[in-house]
Amino acid sequence: MASLVEAVLTGLASNIHVKHAATLAAASNIWRRQGADLVLCDWNLPDGYGLDLVRIIRQTSEHTPVIIISASSDREHVKQALHLGIIDFIAKPFDMATLHQRLQTVFERINTVKPAEGAILPPLDHWLEQALSEKLQLPGELSAEQVTPLLGQADSLTPSDLATRWKNETALITRLLQLANNISLKRSGNAISRPVEAISILGVEMSLNCAMAMALNIARGLTHPRLKEQAVLYQAHAEQVAAIARAMAISINLDSASCHAAGLLCRCGELALLRTLQDYIDQGGHPDENEIENILKQWGPRYGNRLKIQWQLPIPLRELIGAVHVVPSHATRKALLVMHLASLRVASRLRGPEAERLLRRAGLDQHKWLNAPDA
């Protein structure tokens, strides 16, 4: 639930930075160390109550807006919260559209979505370096119209239904994998790499809520023409690699779902970098358009590696993604060869003795893949 709230918050504007604390102690430390422009807090915390945090905040700030989230919305709870000067009380369970609307109203009131007047942006290299130390985001094109009809079908939809429907939604798939791995690693210590497994762990309802939160994220779209053009190219490349890798994997009885997911994620670093460049432009920055291609080559791999860690992707899936870009010369896993061969196929470079050698090592039909029309 905290991850969904965070997704809604970061979708309100490009310059919002969210700190998530799981306990009263952690939240108190963040407040004392750096403060906040807005505080959202659950009523019940593992080591205390949300109102305890509000009391700590009110010791040093009378006006910082605080929103309490609680499963109990009875008169006494609301009265206690209002007595401490909160500005809103959100009862659980809530839907993402309602939460988005309530938070948007609050942000307009406290005026935190506007950049500070006279603010001086750092050089672009410093901006990109700083972004690497924060939570990276991907641009997303998922619309509310794609998700809303599914909300009423939650009881009849299966994880397999959603995995099939969303198979090319890169940003959503990565978000679901991240959330599911947060749960799976704590429960069993095992990481997952298949979208259908992620949806099974989260449940259909939570997965739909996550999709709705992303659909309401108005800050994720790319508006700069050059960045938008690059994003379309990267997304198309990733989808083609994913489709061909899946077909190759199926033909030799490998895990096609993991190969497909790895293909979708093979350009995640560049996509996150484009989103960061858009944020820079939104804040008044003016990157040299002639340098954008060099920036993508220089910073894309670093952003990709950062995302693999941020999303807690399992090592085997990270290796599959890496194999798209670098030939696995000493690899014994056929799936790694499949990923690289799919990349060569999309780039129309699947020809010659080296390609034949890799196809043989992978156990793929040379005649079929060498003579197929270029993708």
N, C-alpha and C positions, 0 to 999 in steps of 0.2 A: 504494500500500500504506500509506503514511503517513497518507493521508486516511482510509482505512478504520480504521486503529488509532485515529485521533483520534475517529472517529464512535463507536467502542466505548467509549472512555474517557469522552467527554462524556455517554454514555448511562447511566453508572453512578450519577450523582447530579447534582442541579441546580446545585451550587455548585462544580463542577470547571472549572478554567481550564487550557487546554492551550497550550503554546508549542511550535511545530514549527520545528526547525532542520534545514536540509538538509546542513550541513557540520559537521565537527568544530570549526572556528573559531567558527561561529555558536553552536553549543551551548555551547562553553566560555565565550563572552561572556555568554550568558544565565545560566549557572550562577554566574559571578563577580558578575553584576549583581544577581541576585535569588534565586538558589538554587532549590530545588524540593522538593516533598514526595515525589515519585516520579520516577524517570528510566527511560525506555525507550530503548534504543539499538540500532541495527543493528551487526552485527560489522564490516561494510565500509562506510566512508564515502568520499566523493570525495577528501578530503584527509587521510585517516588511517584509524585503526581505532577501533571502539567502546571497546576496552579502554584506549586513550589517554585517552578522556573519563572512564572510570571512575577511572583514576589521578589525574586532575585533581580529581575529586570527592573522592577519598579523602584528598587533601592537607588538606582543610578539614572533611570530614565522614566519620566512620567508620560512621555508622548510616543515612544516607539510602538507602532501598531502590532497587536498580538491577536492571532486567530487561534481559537481552541477547536480541536477536532475530537469528537466523543461519540461513543455508541449510546450514551445516556443523555437524553435531551429533556429530562424532566425539569420542572420549574426550579427546584432547589439547585441543581447543577448550573443552570443558566444564571440564576441569581448570584451564586458565588463567583462565577467568572466575570459577570458584568461589574460586580463590586470592585474588581481589580483593574477595571479599565480596559477590557478587551474590546476590539472593534467588531468582531464577528464570532459566531458560534456555529460550526458546521457539524451536523449530525451524521453519523455513519449508520447504514451504508449510504453512499452518495454516488451519483453517476458522474462521469467525467465532464459532460457538457455543463452540468450545474456547477461543478467545482470551478471549471474554467471561467464561467460567467461571473461567479462570486469573486474570484481572485482578480479578474480583469477590472472589476469595479473598484476593488481596493487599490490596485496599482494606479488607476487613474486618479484616485483620491490623494494618495501620498506622493504621486508624481515621481516615482522611482524609475520609470521606463525611459525618461529623457536623459541624454548625456549632459553632464554638468557643463554650464556655460564657461567658455574660456579654457576647457580642458585641452591639454596638449597631448596628442597621441605619441607614443614612443615610435622609434623607427620600426619598419616592418619586420626586420629580423628579430628584434626584441619581442614584438607582439607574437610572432609565430613561436618563439622559444617559450614564452610565458604560457601560451595555450597548451603546450605539451605537458605542463605541470598541473593542468586542470582537467575536468571531464570533457572529453571531445564529443562532438555531436556530428551526425551525418545530415545532409540535406534530405528532406523527404517530400514526396509528392502524394502521399496517401490522403485521400479526401474523406471527409465525414460521410459523404453520400455512399462511399464504399463500405463503411462500417455500420452505419445506423441500421440498415435493414437486417443485419446479422444479430443485433442485440436481442431482438424478439424471437430468435431461433436458437438461443443458447442451449435449450434443453434437447434439441434434436441434432445439433451439430457435434461432430466427433473431432478429436485432434487431427485425424487424417484428413478430414474435410477442410479444416483451416490450413493445414500445412500445404495442401494442394492449391487452395485458393490464393495463398500468399507466397507461393514458391519463388516469385521474382521480386518481392518487396524487400530489398536488401536491408534498409534501415530497420524495418519492423522485425525481420528474422534475427538480425544481430541483437536487437533489444530483448527479444524473447529468450535467446540463448543466454544473454547476460543475466537476466532475472532468474532463469531456471538454474543456471550454474551457481548462483548465489545460494540457492536452496539445496541443490544436489551436493555441493561440496561440503556444506555444513552437516547434512544428514549422513552421507555415506563416504565422503571424500572422493567420489568419482565425478569427473567432468563429462559433459555430454556434447555431442556435435551435430545431432540430427534435429531439425526443426520439429518433427512430430513428437520427439521425446521431450523437447522443451515445452510444447503445448500440453502434453500429458501431465508433466510435473506441475505446471502452473494452473491447469484446468482451463476449460473453454471460456468460462466467464471472466477470469482474470486476464486471459489472453485478449479477449475482446475489449476489456477495459484499457489494456495497454495500447491496442490499436487505436481506440478512440482518443486516448490522450495524445498520441502522435498525430492523429488527423487534425486535432485542434491546435497543433503547434504552429502558430502563424509566423514564427521567427525562422523556421527552417528552410523556407523557400529561397532559392537563389534568384536575385533580380538583376544582377549585372550580366549583360548579354554574353560577354566572353566566358564568364564563369559558368553560366547556365549551359552554354554550348559544350564546354569541356565536360560538365557533369553528364550530359546526355551521351557523349561519346564513351566515357568511362563506364556508365551503367550498361550501355549496349554491349560493350566489350565483355563485361563481367557476365552478363546473361548468356552471351554466346559461348564463353568458356564453360559456364555451368552446364549448359544444355549438351555440349559435345562431350564433356567429361562424364556426364551422367550416362549418355549413350554408350561411350566406350566401356564404362564400368559395368553396365548391364550385360554387354556382350561377352565379358569374361568373368561374370558372376562375382563382382566386387560390390562393396557397399556404395551403391549409387547415390543415396541420400547425402552422405558425407561429402562425396565428390561434388555434388551439385551445390551444397552449402559453401564449400571452399571456393568454388568458382564465383559464386555471388559475392564473396567477401574479398576477392583478390584485388579489388581497387578501392577498398574501404579507406586506405590511407589518403589517397588522392581526393576522395569525396569529402572526407573530414577536413582536409586542407582547404578545399574550395569553400566549405562553410566558414572556416576561420577567416579566409580572405574576404568573404562577404561581410562578416562582422566588422572587419577593419574598415571596409568601405562605408558601412552603415554608420560608423562612428566618425566619419569625415576623412578617412584615409584615402590616398590616391596612389595605389601601386602602379608601377610602370607596366602597361599591358604587354610590352615587348619582352618583359622579363617573366611573365606568368608561366611560360613553358619551362624555363630554367628553374623557377621556384618549385614547380610540381616535381621535377626530377630530383631536386636537391632535398626537399622536405617530405615528399610523399612516402618514402620507405620508413622514415622515422615516425611519422604519424601512424602508419600501418602497424609498426611494432608496438607503439604505445597503446593502440586500440586492442591488440591481441591480449595485452596484459590487463587493460581496463575491463574488458569483457570476460576475463578469466576463461578464455578459450582453452580447451584441452590441447596438450602438446601434439597429439596426432593431427588434429585439425589445423593447428598452426603450421605444421610441416607440409600438409597438403596445400595450404595457401602459398607458402614459400616456394614450393615446387613449380608453381605457375610461372614464376619469374626466373628461377635458377635451375638449370638442368641437374637432376639428382644423380650425379655420375657414379656415386658409390652406393646408391640406395638399393635395397633388396625388396622394398615394398612396391608392388606393381601399381598401387594407387598413386604413388608419387610420380611414377612415369606417366600414368594416365593424365595427371594434371598438367604436366609440362607438354605432353603431346597435344592436349586440347588447346593450350595456349599457342603452340606452333601452328595448329590447324586454323585458328581464327586469324592469325597473322599471315596466312598463306605461305608459311615457311615449312610445311610438312612435306619435304621432298629431299631426295638425295640419299647417299649411303648412311649418313648419321641418323636420319629419320627412320630408315629401314632398320637400323640396328636397335634403336629405341623401341620400335614397334615389336620387333622380335622379342626383346627382353620383357616387354609387357604382356606378350602373348596375344597381341591384337592381329587381326587379319590385315596383312600389308596391302593386298590387292584392293580391299574395300576402302581403306582410309587414304591410300596414296592416290587412288584414281577417282575419289569422290570429288564433286565440284567444290570449288573454294567457297568458304563460308562468307 
